[in-house]
Amino acid sequence: MNLSVIRVSIWVYLAVFFAYLLGPLVIMSVTAFNSSEFPRATPWECLTFDWFAELFQDERILVSIRNSFIIGAGTVVLSVAMGLAGALMLTQIWPKLRATYYTVVIAPILIPGVVLGISTLVFWDRINRFLGLGPDSFLSNGIFLTVIGQSTFIASYCMLVLVARLQRYDTGQTEAALDLGATHAQAFRKVLLPFMRPAIASAAVLAFLASFENYNTTTFTFGQYPTLTIELAQKVRYGINPSISALAFIIVVLTVFFALLNEAMIKRRELAAAARRGATVGEVAGGVRLPRFLSGNGAAVGLVLFCAAAIAVVGTATAYSPDVCIARVQEEKRLEAERRIEELKRQRELERQRNFEGVFDPDELSPGEEEAAPESDDNSGFGNVFDPGNLQGEEEGAAPEEESDNSGFGNVFDPGNLQGEEESSAPAEEESDNSGFGNVFDPGNLTSE
C-alpha cells in the first residue's frame, strides 16, 4: 500500500513539474495559431497561419536573428578555444595552484552580466582611445564587443564541460605517441582531440545557446547590431503581436527536432555496437548487417512522426484560408461594440433623466409658497435694498415707530428728515430717531420753533 502511494506521488510530482516547466511553451505555441491581434489562447477566434508570414516579413526581426547567429558563432569559437586551453592548464598545472587557478577561471560566472557588459565597454573604449583609433574602428564595433563580453563568462562554462571529459583521459596515450616519435602537435591533434570531440561538441552547443539568449551583457555592447533578445525586449515596450509567438514556436520545433535527431543517432550507435558484439568473426570480416534505422529505435520513430506532422501542418497552411472566419469574428465584434455603445447611451440617458427630475422636482415647490407672509425671509441675496418701500412711503397704515427699516441705510433718505411733518406727531424728545445720524439733519436745529 505504501509503495503504491509513493509511486502515485512520484507520478503526480512529475506531472506537476513538467506542466510547470512546459506549460508556458505550450500556451505560447497555441497563441501563434489564434487570429487575435494580441497573443492569447482564450477566447479562441480563428485558426490562422498569417502570423508566420508576418514574422518573415519583419525586417528587424530577421536582421536581429542574423546578428545573433553571427555573434553566436564568434562566441563559440572563442569560448571553446579558451575553455579547452583552461581545461588543459588545469589538469597539468602544479597541484598546489589548481585551487587558486580554478577560482580565478570560474570567477566570471559569479559576476553579474551587467558588470561584465559595462566593464567590457569601458575597457575596450580606453584601448581604442589609447591607440588613437576613431569611433568607427574595429574595437568599437558592436559585434566585436558583444563576442568579447559574452566569451568572458561563457568560456568558464565550456571549461567545466571539457574538464569533466578530460579527467577520464589517460595521459599515457599522449606519452606513448610522443615515445613513438610524434610531436606534441601531432599527439594533440591525433590522440587528444578525437577523445575530446564529444565534449567539444557539447561545449559548442552550450556556448551558442548561452550567447543566443544572453541579454544582460549584450544590452551594453551591441551598438548598432541588436540581437534577437534585444529586439524582442524593445518590441515589448511598444506592444507585441502573435508573430513573436510564431517565432517561439519555430524555436521550440527546431529544438525538439534536433533533440530527437541526436537521440536517434545515439540509439543507432548503441544498436550497431550491440550487433557487432554479438557477431561472429566471419560476420565481422564480411561486414555486420546492422539493424534498420527504425528497428528498436523509439527516438527514430518519434523523429519520423514529428517530420510527418510538420509536413502536414505546412501543407495545411498553404491550402487553408481563414478569411471567412476572420470576417465573421470581426462582424460579431462590431455588433458587440454597437450593443455596448447603445447600452452605454441608454444608461447615460437614464442618469440624465434622474438628474433633471432631482433639479425640477415639482414636490419641492409647495402650493402655499405663492402666498408668502410679509414676515417671510428674503432669499434674493441682497436683503431689501431694492425694495420699493425703502424709497417711498407705504400707503398702508402702520405706525412709523412700529415699522422696522430693512433698507440697509437706516432713515438717511427719509423725506421726513428734510421737511416738516404735516401731521401732528408726538414731541421730538419722545420720538425715537432711527436715521443712524441722530438729529444732525433735523430742520429744527436751524429754525426756531
C-alpha positions as CSV (number, residue, x, y, z in Angstrom):
1,M,0.0,0.0,0.0
2,N,2.8,2.4,0.9
3,L,4.7,1.5,-2.3
4,S,1.6,2.3,-4.4
5,V,1.2,5.7,-2.7
6,I,4.8,6.5,-3.3
7,R,4.5,5.6,-7.0
8,V,1.4,7.7,-7.4
9,S,3.0,10.6,-5.6
10,I,6.1,10.4,-7.9
11,W,3.9,10.4,-11.0
12,V,1.9,13.4,-9.7
13,Y,5.0,15.2,-8.9
14,L,6.4,14.6,-12.4
15,A,3.2,15.7,-14.0
16,V,3.1,19.0,-12.0
17,F,6.8,19.6,-12.6
18,F,6.6,19.1,-16.4
19,A,3.3,21.1,-16.6
20,Y,5.1,24.0,-14.8
21,L,8.1,23.6,-17.0
22,L,6.5,23.2,-20.4
23,G,3.1,24.8,-19.8
24,P,4.2,28.3,-20.8
25,L,5.8,27.0,-24.0
26,V,2.6,25.1,-24.9
27,I,0.4,28.2,-24.3
28,M,2.7,30.4,-26.3
29,S,2.7,27.9,-29.2
30,V,-1.1,27.9,-29.2
31,T,-1.3,31.7,-29.4
32,A,0.7,31.6,-32.6
33,F,-2.3,30.0,-34.4
34,N,-5.0,32.3,-32.9
35,S,-6.2,35.2,-35.1
36,S,-6.4,37.5,-32.1
37,E,-4.3,40.7,-32.5
38,F,-2.8,40.1,-29.1
39,P,-1.1,36.9,-28.1
40,R,-3.7,34.9,-26.1
41,A,-5.0,31.4,-26.1
42,T,-8.5,32.2,-24.9
43,P,-11.0,33.2,-26.2
44,W,-10.2,31.3,-29.3
45,E,-11.2,33.1,-32.5
46,C,-9.9,31.5,-35.7
47,L,-7.2,29.2,-36.8
48,T,-4.6,31.1,-38.8
49,F,-1.1,30.8,-40.1
50,D,-0.8,34.5,-41.0
51,W,1.5,35.3,-38.1
52,F,4.2,33.2,-39.5
53,A,4.0,35.1,-42.8
54,E,4.1,38.4,-40.8
55,L,7.2,37.1,-38.9
56,F,9.1,36.5,-42.1
57,Q,8.2,40.0,-43.3
58,D,9.5,41.7,-40.2
59,E,12.9,43.1,-41.4
60,R,14.1,44.0,-37.9
61,I,13.5,40.5,-36.5
62,L,15.3,38.9,-39.4
63,V,18.3,41.2,-39.0
64,S,18.4,40.6,-35.3
65,I,18.3,36.8,-35.9
66,R,21.2,37.2,-38.3
67,N,23.2,39.2,-35.8
68,S,22.5,36.6,-33.1
69,F,23.9,33.8,-35.3
70,I,27.0,35.8,-36.2
71,I,27.7,36.7,-32.6
72,G,26.9,33.1,-31.5
73,A,29.4,31.6,-34.0
74,G,32.1,34.0,-32.8
75,T,31.4,33.3,-29.2
76,V,31.5,29.5,-29.8
77,V,34.9,29.7,-31.5
78,L,36.4,32.0,-28.8
79,S,34.8,30.3,-25.8
80,V,35.6,26.7,-26.8
81,A,39.2,27.6,-27.5
82,M,39.6,29.4,-24.2
83,G,37.8,26.7,-22.3
84,L,39.9,23.9,-23.8
85,A,43.1,25.8,-23.0
86,G,41.9,26.4,-19.5
87,A,41.0,22.7,-19.0
88,L,44.3,21.6,-20.3
89,M,46.1,24.0,-18.0
90,L,44.0,23.0,-15.0
91,T,44.9,19.3,-15.5
92,Q,48.7,20.0,-16.0
93,I,49.3,22.8,-13.5
94,W,51.1,22.2,-10.2
95,P,48.5,20.7,-7.8
96,K,49.0,23.3,-5.1
97,L,48.0,26.1,-7.6
98,R,44.9,24.3,-9.0
99,A,42.5,25.6,-6.4
100,T,43.7,29.2,-7.0
101,Y,43.6,28.8,-10.8
102,Y,40.2,27.2,-10.7
103,T,38.8,30.1,-8.6
104,V,40.2,32.7,-11.0
105,V,38.8,31.0,-14.1
106,I,35.4,30.3,-12.6
107,A,35.0,33.9,-11.1
108,P,33.3,35.4,-14.3
109,I,30.4,33.1,-13.8
110,L,29.7,34.7,-10.4
111,I,30.0,38.2,-11.7
112,P,26.6,39.8,-12.8
113,G,26.3,40.2,-16.5
114,V,25.6,43.9,-16.2
115,V,29.0,44.4,-14.6
116,L,30.7,42.4,-17.4
117,G,28.9,44.4,-20.1
118,I,29.9,47.8,-18.6
119,S,33.5,46.7,-17.9
120,T,33.9,45.3,-21.4
121,L,32.6,48.6,-23.0
122,V,34.7,50.8,-20.8
123,F,37.9,48.7,-21.2
124,W,37.9,48.5,-24.9
125,D,36.9,52.1,-25.3
126,R,40.0,53.1,-23.3
127,I,42.1,50.8,-25.5
128,N,40.6,52.4,-28.6
129,R,41.5,55.9,-27.4
130,F,44.9,54.8,-26.3
131,L,45.7,53.5,-29.8
132,G,44.3,56.7,-31.3
133,L,41.6,55.0,-33.3
134,G,38.3,56.6,-34.3
135,P,34.8,55.8,-33.1
136,D,34.3,53.6,-36.2
137,S,37.2,51.3,-35.6
138,F,37.1,47.6,-35.2
139,L,37.5,47.8,-31.4
140,S,34.3,49.9,-31.2
141,N,32.2,47.5,-33.4
142,G,29.2,46.1,-31.6
143,I,29.7,42.6,-32.8
144,F,33.3,42.5,-31.6
145,L,32.4,43.9,-28.2
146,T,29.5,41.5,-27.8
147,V,31.6,38.5,-28.6
148,I,34.3,39.6,-26.2
149,G,31.8,40.3,-23.4
150,Q,29.9,37.1,-23.8
151,S,33.0,34.9,-24.1
152,T,34.3,36.3,-20.8
153,F,31.9,34.1,-18.8
154,I,30.8,31.5,-21.4
155,A,34.4,30.3,-21.6
156,S,34.1,29.2,-18.0
157,Y,31.1,27.1,-18.8
158,C,32.9,25.4,-21.6
159,M,35.9,24.8,-19.4
160,L,33.8,22.9,-16.9
161,V,32.3,20.7,-19.6
162,L,35.8,20.0,-21.1
163,V,37.4,19.3,-17.6
164,A,34.7,16.7,-16.9
165,R,35.7,14.8,-20.1
166,L,39.5,15.4,-19.7
167,Q,39.5,13.9,-16.2
168,R,38.8,10.5,-17.8
169,Y,41.6,10.8,-20.3
170,D,44.6,8.6,-19.9
171,T,47.7,10.7,-20.3
172,G,49.7,7.5,-21.1
173,Q,48.2,7.7,-24.6
174,T,49.9,11.0,-25.2
175,E,53.1,9.8,-23.7
176,A,53.0,6.7,-26.0
177,A,52.5,8.8,-29.0
178,L,55.5,11.0,-28.1
179,D,57.6,7.9,-27.5
180,L,56.7,6.7,-31.0
181,G,58.1,9.9,-32.5
182,A,55.0,12.1,-32.7
183,T,55.4,15.8,-32.0
184,H,53.3,17.5,-29.3
185,A,51.1,19.0,-32.1
186,Q,50.5,15.6,-33.7
187,A,49.8,14.0,-30.3
188,F,47.3,16.7,-29.6
189,R,45.6,16.5,-33.0
190,K,45.5,12.8,-33.5
191,V,45.2,11.5,-29.9
192,L,43.7,14.1,-27.6
193,L,41.2,15.8,-29.9
194,P,39.4,12.7,-31.1
195,F,38.9,11.8,-27.4
196,M,37.7,15.3,-26.6
197,R,35.4,15.6,-29.7
198,P,32.1,14.8,-27.9
199,A,32.9,17.3,-25.1
200,I,33.9,19.9,-27.6
201,A,30.6,19.5,-29.4
202,S,28.6,19.7,-26.1
203,A,30.6,22.8,-25.1
204,A,29.9,24.4,-28.5
205,V,26.2,23.8,-28.2
206,L,26.2,25.2,-24.7
207,A,28.1,28.3,-25.8
208,F,25.9,29.0,-28.7
209,L,22.7,28.7,-26.6
210,A,24.1,30.9,-23.9
211,S,25.1,33.5,-26.4
212,F,21.8,33.4,-28.2
213,E,19.7,34.1,-25.1
214,N,22.0,36.5,-23.3
215,Y,20.6,39.9,-22.6
216,N,22.3,41.5,-19.6
217,T,25.8,41.7,-21.1
218,T,24.7,42.3,-24.6
219,T,22.5,45.3,-23.8
220,F,25.6,47.4,-23.1
221,T,27.8,46.2,-26.0
222,F,25.5,45.5,-29.1
223,G,25.9,49.1,-30.5
224,Q,24.2,49.1,-34.0
225,Y,23.9,45.3,-34.1
226,P,20.9,44.3,-31.8
227,T,20.5,40.6,-31.2
228,L,17.2,38.8,-31.1
229,T,16.8,39.2,-27.3
230,I,17.5,42.9,-27.5
231,E,15.0,43.3,-30.4
232,L,12.3,41.4,-28.5
233,A,12.8,43.5,-25.4
234,Q,12.4,46.7,-27.5
235,K,9.3,45.4,-29.1
236,V,7.7,44.6,-25.7
237,R,7.9,48.3,-24.8
238,Y,5.7,49.3,-27.7
239,G,3.4,46.2,-27.8
240,I,3.7,42.8,-29.4
241,N,1.6,40.7,-31.7
242,P,1.4,36.9,-32.1
243,S,4.3,36.9,-34.6
244,I,6.5,36.7,-31.5
245,S,4.7,33.6,-30.6
246,A,5.3,32.2,-34.0
247,L,9.0,32.8,-33.6
248,A,8.9,31.0,-30.2
249,F,7.0,28.1,-31.8
250,I,9.6,27.7,-34.5
251,I,12.4,27.7,-31.9
252,V,10.6,25.0,-29.9
253,V,10.1,22.9,-33.1
254,L,13.7,23.1,-34.0
255,T,14.8,22.3,-30.5
256,V,12.6,19.2,-30.4
257,F,13.7,18.2,-33.9
258,F,17.5,18.3,-33.1
259,A,16.9,16.6,-29.7
260,L,15.1,13.7,-31.4
261,L,17.7,13.5,-34.1
262,N,20.5,13.4,-31.6
263,E,18.7,10.7,-29.5
264,A,18.1,8.7,-32.6
265,M,21.7,8.8,-33.7
266,I,22.9,7.8,-30.2
267,K,20.4,4.9,-30.1
268,R,21.6,3.9,-33.6
269,R,25.2,3.7,-32.5
270,E,24.3,1.6,-29.4
271,L,22.4,-0.9,-31.6
272,A,25.3,-1.1,-34.1
273,A,27.7,-1.7,-31.2
274,A,25.5,-4.4,-29.8
275,A,25.2,-6.1,-33.2
276,R,29.0,-6.1,-33.6
277,R,29.5,-7.6,-30.1
278,G,27.1,-10.5,-30.9
279,A,28.6,-11.2,-34.4
280,T,31.0,-14.0,-35.2
281,V,34.5,-13.5,-36.7
282,G,33.2,-14.3,-40.1
283,E,30.3,-11.9,-39.9
284,V,32.7,-9.2,-38.7
285,A,35.1,-9.9,-41.6
286,G,32.3,-10.0,-44.1
287,G,30.5,-7.0,-42.7
288,V,28.0,-7.0,-40.0
289,R,24.4,-6.4,-41.1
290,L,23.3,-3.5,-38.9
291,P,19.7,-3.2,-37.8
292,R,17.4,-0.8,-39.6
293,F,17.2,2.8,-38.6
294,L,13.7,2.4,-37.2
295,S,14.2,-1.1,-35.8
296,G,14.1,-0.8,-32.0
297,N,14.8,2.9,-32.1
298,G,11.9,4.8,-30.5
299,A,13.6,8.2,-31.0
300,A,13.9,7.5,-34.7
301,V,10.2,6.6,-34.9
302,G,9.3,9.8,-33.0
303,L,11.5,11.8,-35.4
304,V,9.7,10.3,-38.4
305,L,6.3,11.1,-36.9
306,F,7.4,14.6,-36.0
307,C,8.6,15.3,-39.5
308,A,5.4,13.9,-41.0
309,A,3.3,16.2,-38.7
310,A,5.5,19.2,-39.7
311,I,4.9,18.4,-43.4
312,A,1.2,18.1,-42.8
313,V,1.0,21.4,-41.0
314,V,2.9,23.2,-43.7
315,G,0.6,21.7,-46.4
316,T,-2.4,22.7,-44.5
317,A,-1.1,26.3,-44.1
318,T,-0.7,26.6,-47.9
319,A,-4.2,25.5,-48.6
320,Y,-6.2,26.9,-45.7
321,S,-7.6,30.4,-45.7
322,P,-9.1,31.9,-42.5
323,D,-10.6,35.0,-44.3
324,V,-14.2,33.8,-43.9
325,C,-13.8,33.0,-40.2
326,I,-12.0,36.3,-39.5
327,A,-14.7,38.3,-41.3
328,R,-17.4,36.6,-39.2
329,V,-15.5,37.3,-36.0
330,Q,-15.0,40.9,-36.9
331,E,-18.7,41.3,-37.6
332,E,-19.5,39.8,-34.2
333,K,-17.1,42.2,-32.6
334,R,-18.7,45.1,-34.5
335,L,-22.2,44.1,-33.3
336,E,-21.0,43.6,-29.8
337,A,-19.4,47.1,-29.8
338,E,-22.6,48.6,-31.1
339,R,-24.6,46.9,-28.5
340,R,-22.3,48.1,-25.8
341,I,-22.5,51.7,-27.2
342,E,-26.3,51.6,-27.2
343,E,-26.3,50.2,-23.6
344,L,-23.9,53.0,-22.5
345,K,-26.1,55.6,-24.2
346,R,-29.2,54.2,-22.5
347,Q,-27.5,54.3,-19.1
348,R,-26.4,57.9,-19.6
349,E,-29.9,58.9,-20.7
350,L,-31.4,57.3,-17.6
351,E,-28.9,59.1,-15.4
352,R,-29.6,62.4,-17.1
353,Q,-33.3,62.0,-16.6
354,R,-32.7,61.2,-12.9
355,N,-30.6,64.3,-12.5
356,F,-33.3,66.6,-14.2
357,E,-36.0,65.0,-12.0
358,G,-34.0,65.9,-8.9
359,V,-33.5,69.6,-10.0
360,F,-37.0,70.3,-11.2
361,D,-38.9,68.2,-8.8
362,P,-42.5,69.8,-8.5
363,D,-42.8,68.4,-5.0
364,E,-40.1,70.8,-3.9
365,L,-42.4,73.8,-4.6
366,S,-45.4,73.7,-2.2
367,P,-48.7,75.4,-3.3
368,G,-48.6,77.7,-0.2
369,E,-45.4,79.4,-1.3
370,E,-47.2,81.7,-3.7
371,E,-49.0,83.4,-0.7
372,A,-45.9,84.1,1.3
373,A,-46.4,86.0,4.6
374,P,-44.9,89.5,4.8
375,E,-42.7,88.4,7.6
376,S,-41.0,85.7,5.5
377,D,-37.3,85.9,5.0
378,D,-35.9,87.5,1.8
379,N,-33.9,84.9,-0.3
380,S,-32.8,87.3,-3.0
381,G,-29.3,87.6,-1.8
382,F,-29.5,91.4,-1.5
383,G,-31.7,91.8,1.5
384,N,-34.4,94.5,1.0
385,V,-32.0,97.1,-0.6
386,F,-34.1,97.3,-3.8
387,D,-37.5,97.1,-2.0
388,P,-39.7,100.0,-3.3
389,G,-40.9,100.5,0.2
390,N,-37.5,101.9,1.0
391,L,-37.8,104.8,-1.4
392,Q,-41.5,105.8,-0.9
393,G,-43.9,105.7,1.9
394,E,-46.3,102.9,2.4
395,E,-49.9,103.7,1.8
396,E,-51.0,101.0,4.2
397,G,-51.2,102.2,7.7
398,A,-48.6,101.1,10.2
399,A,-47.3,103.2,12.9
400,P,-43.9,104.6,11.9
401,E,-42.4,103.9,15.2
402,E,-43.5,100.3,14.9
403,E,-42.2,99.7,11.4
404,S,-38.8,98.1,11.1
405,D,-36.4,99.5,8.4
406,N,-34.8,96.9,6.2
407,S,-33.2,99.2,3.6
408,G,-29.7,98.8,4.9
409,F,-29.2,102.6,5.1
410,G,-31.3,103.4,8.2
411,N,-33.5,106.6,7.7
412,V,-30.9,108.7,5.9
413,F,-33.1,109.2,2.8
414,D,-36.4,109.5,4.8
415,P,-38.2,112.6,3.4
416,G,-39.3,113.5,6.9
417,N,-35.7,114.3,7.8
418,L,-35.6,117.3,5.3
419,Q,-39.2,118.8,5.7
420,G,-41.6,119.1,8.5
421,E,-44.4,116.7,9.1
422,E,-47.9,118.0,8.4
423,E,-49.5,115.5,10.6
424,S,-49.3,116.0,14.3
425,S,-46.8,113.8,16.0
426,A,-45.5,113.3,19.4
427,P,-43.0,115.7,20.8
428,A,-39.5,115.4,19.4
429,E,-38.0,114.4,22.7
430,E,-40.4,111.4,22.8
431,E,-39.8,110.3,19.3
432,S,-37.1,107.7,18.7
433,D,-34.7,108.5,15.8
434,N,-33.8,105.6,13.6
435,S,-31.8,107.6,11.0
436,G,-28.5,106.4,12.3
437,F,-27.2,110.1,12.4
438,G,-29.1,111.4,15.5
439,N,-30.7,114.9,15.0
440,V,-27.9,116.4,12.9
441,F,-30.1,117.0,9.9
442,D,-33.2,118.0,11.9
443,P,-34.8,121.2,10.5
444,G,-35.5,122.4,14.0
445,N,-31.8,122.8,14.6
446,L,-31.7,125.7,12.0
447,T,-35.0,127.5,12.6
448,S,-36.8,128.4,15.7
449,E,-39.9,126.7,16.5
